[in-house]
Amino acid sequence: MSIRKPSWFSGETIMVSTAPTCGLTKGGRLLPIVDPATGKRVQEIDPETGASVDAIDDKLKEDAIALSNGQQTDTLSFIPAAEIDLRCAVPVYYDHRYSDQFNDAMKQPQFEGFEAASIGDLIDRSILTVRGGHGSPSQDERIGDVPYIKVSDLRAGLVNINPTNRIPLSVAKKFWRGPESGLKAFDLICPERTSKNIGDFCMLLPGQERVVTTKEVIVLRPGSKANFDPFYLLWALTLKTVRDQWRRIIFMQTNREDVGKRYLEIMIPVPPSPERAKEISEQFRTYYQTLANARSALSDYLQKEKQHHFFVSGAEQLLLSPDVDF
C-alpha cells in the first residue's frame, strides 16, 4: 500500500518542531494555559458543548496544524538533512532562534568592531582555557578544613562556601592531584550538569582558590592570547543572547540534565581591544573588586577580634587595587 506524500515533504530537508509543550504535564494530566498577568487559567469555548473550559497549552498541535496548512511558526523549521546528526536527534538542538538572536545582537552599535566566536574556537586559539572540576569526595570524607564546592553552592554569580561541607587537606590533595587546586582568583565556574544553573557562571573570589570542586562543573579563564580579563568574560557570558544559547545544548538524560561538550558551540562576542573590553565591562570589574576588598577587610577584623561565629572563607589577607592586571 502506497502512502501519500505530504505537500511539505522534501528529501533534502527534515522538518523539526521545537515546540515546548504538547498539552500534557509530566504526570500525564492536561496542561492548562495560565495567564501570567492574573495567574488564572485561560478559558475557551468547547465547540461541541458550548461550555467554558480550560484552554490547553499544546504548541506541538499548533505546529502540526500550521504544517498541514503550509504555514510557519517560530518553533517549526526545515533543517537541511546534511546538518542533522542522528546521534543527536533532540529537536531543541536544531532550534535556530538562539543563534539568530545572537547574530542580530552583534549588529548593534555597541558591538562595532567585535568578533563573534565560539568557546571551542577561542580555546583552540589560546584565547580561553577550560578545565573540569576536581571530583566528588564521599560523604564520610567530608570532615576537615578544605571547602568542598557542590553545584548547589554556585549561586547568583558567587561561590558560596558551606562551612559544614569540608574535607581533610590530605583528601583534597588527592582530588587536586598535587599540593594546589589549580584554581585562580576570578576564575569562572559553571555547573555542567545536574542543575538548573547550567550556563550560569560564578566568579571565584581571592582566597577561595583552595577548594575542591565537584566534577560536574567547568572552569573558564582568559588564555595567554586573550585581550580581555575575567570581568569582561563574565560580562560576555551573562549577556541574554549568550545565556539563551544554553537552552539549545542542554539535554535531559534520565533524571539529570547534561551539556556534554556542546558548550563549546556557545558563541560570545570578542572585543577589538583591551581598552574596549575594560570599558564595556567596568561595572562587573568594580562590583567584584569592591566585594573582594570588603571580604578581605571583614576577614581581617574577624581574625583580629576572634569573638564572632561567622564564616568568611576566601577573603584572607588580599587587598586588590582597582588597577589590578590579569
FENZIMO-V890602 format. One record per pair of residues at least 24 apart in sequence whose ideal C-beta (glycine too) atoms are under 10 Angstrom apart, sorted by the first residue. I is the first residue (numbers start at 1). J is the second residue. Records with the same first field share a line. If there is no record, write none. Layout:
BEGIN
I: J  J
END
This chain:
BEGIN
6: 67  68
7: 67  68  70
8: 67  68  69  70  76  78
10: 78  80  81
11: 81
12: 78  80  81  82
13: 77  78  79  80  81  82  83  84
14: 77  78  79  80  81  82  83  84  89  94
15: 63  67  76  77  78  79
16: 63  75  76  77  78  79  84  89  90  91  92  93  94  95  96
17: 59  60  62  63  64  66  67  73  75  76  77  91  94  95
18: 59  60  63  73  74  75  76  77  90  91  92  93  94  95  96  97  247  248
19: 58  59  60  61  62  63  64  73  74  75  76  91  92
20: 57  59  60  75  91  92  95  247
21: 56  57  58  59  60  61  62  75
22: 56  57  58  59  60  61  63
23: 56  57  58  59  60  61
24: 56  57  58  60
25: 57
30: 54  56  57  58
31: 55  56  57  58
32: 56  57
33: 57  58
60: 91
88: 249  251  260  262
90: 248  249  250  251  252
92: 247  248  249  250  251  252
93: 248  249  250  251  262  265
94: 248
95: 245  247  248
96: 248
97: 244  245  247  248
98: 241  242  243  244  245  246  247  248  249  266  267
99: 241  244  245  248  265  267
100: 241
101: 240  241  242  244  245
102: 239  240  241  242  244  245  266  267  268  269
103: 241  267
104: 241
105: 239  240  241  242  269
106: 241  267  269
108: 241
110: 269  276  280
111: 239  269  270  271  272  280
112: 272  276
113: 270  271  272  273  276
114: 236  268  269  270  271  272  276  277  280
115: 268  269  270  271  272
116: 267  268  269  270
117: 266  267  268  269  270
118: 245  263  264  265  266  267  268
119: 218  220  237  242  263  264  265  266  267  268
120: 261  262  263  264  265  266
121: 264  265  267  268  270
122: 220  222  223  225  226  233  264  266  267  268  270
123: 220  223  264
124: 264
125: 223  225  226  270
126: 222  223  224  225  226
127: 222  223  224  225  226  227  228  233  270
128: 188  220  221  222  223  225  226  228  233  268  270
129: 187  219  220  221  222  223  224  226
130: 188  218  219  220  221  223  263  264
131: 182  183  187  213  217  218  219  220  221
132: 192  213  214  215  216  217  218  219
133: 175  189  191  192  212  213  214  215  216  217  218  219
134: 172  174  175  176  177  181  182  183  211  212  213  214  215  217  219
135: 171  174  175  176  177  212  213  214  215  216
136: 175  212  213  214  215  216
137: 165  166  167  168  171  172  174  175  212  214
138: 167  171
139: 165
141: 166  167  168  170  171  172  174  175  212
142: 166  167  168  171  212
143: 167  168  171
144: 168  169  170  171  172  212
145: 169  172  210  313
146: 170  171  172  173  175  176  181  210  211  212  313
147: 172  208  210  211  212  213  311  313  314
148: 172  175  211  212  213  214
149: 183  189  202  204  208  211  212  213  214  217
150: 191  194  195  213  214  216  217
151: 189  190  191  192  193  194  195  196  197  198  213  214  216  217
152: 191  194  195  197  214
153: 189  191  202  211  213  214  217
154: 189  190  191  195  197  200  201  202  204  213  214  217
155: 197  200  202
156: 197  200  202
157: 188  200  201  202  203  234  238  284  287  288  291
158: 189  202  203  204  205  208  288  291  314
159: 183  187  189  202  203  204  205  208  211  213  313  314
160: 202  208
161: 205  207  208  211  311  312  313  314
162: 311  313
163: 309  310  311  312  313
164: 311
166: 211  212  313
167: 211  212
169: 210
171: 212
172: 210  211  212
173: 212
174: 212
175: 212  213  214  215
176: 210  211  212
180: 209  210
181: 208  209  210  211  212  213
182: 209  213  219
183: 208  209  210  211  212  213  219  221
184: 209  219  221  230  326
185: 209  221  230  288  292  314  318  320  324  326
186: 221  222  229  230  231  233  234  285  288  289  292  320  324  326
187: 213  219  220  221  222  230  233
188: 218  219  220  221  222  230  231  233  234  237
189: 213  214  217  218  219  220  221
190: 217  218  219  220  237  246  259  263
191: 216  217  218  257  259
192: 216  217  218  219  250  257  258  259  260  261  263
193: 217  218  250  251  253  256  257  258  259  260
194: 253  255  256  257  258
195: 256  257
196: 250  257
197: 257
198: 246  247  249  250  257  258  259  263
199: 237  238  242  243  244  245  246  247  249  250  259  263  266
200: 237  238  243  246
201: 230  233  234  236  237  238  243
202: 234
203: 230  231  233  234  284  287  288  291  292
204: 230  314
205: 288  289  291  292  295  296  313  314  315  318  320
206: 288  289  292  293  295  296  314  315  316  317  318  319  320  324
207: 292  295  296  299  312  313  314  315  316  317  318
208: 292  295  313  314  315  316
209: 314
210: 313  314  316
211: 313  314
216: 256  258  259
218: 259  261  263
220: 263
221: 326
222: 277  326
226: 270  271  274  277  326
227: 270  271  272  273  274  275  276  277  278
228: 270  271  273  274  276  277  278  280  281  326
229: 274  277  278  281  284  285  324  325  326
230: 281  284  285  288  326
231: 277  278  281  282  283  284  285  286  287  288  289  326
232: 269  270  271  274  276  277  278  279  280  281  282  284  285  326
233: 268  277  281  284  326
234: 281  284  285  287  288
235: 268  269  271  277  280  281  282  283  284  285
236: 268  269  270  271  277  280  281  284
237: 266  268
238: 284
239: 268  269
241: 267  268  269
242: 266  267  268  269
274: 325
285: 322  324
286: 322
288: 320
289: 320  321  322  323  324
290: 320  322
291: 315  320
292: 318  319  320  324
293: 318  319  320  321  322
296: 320
END
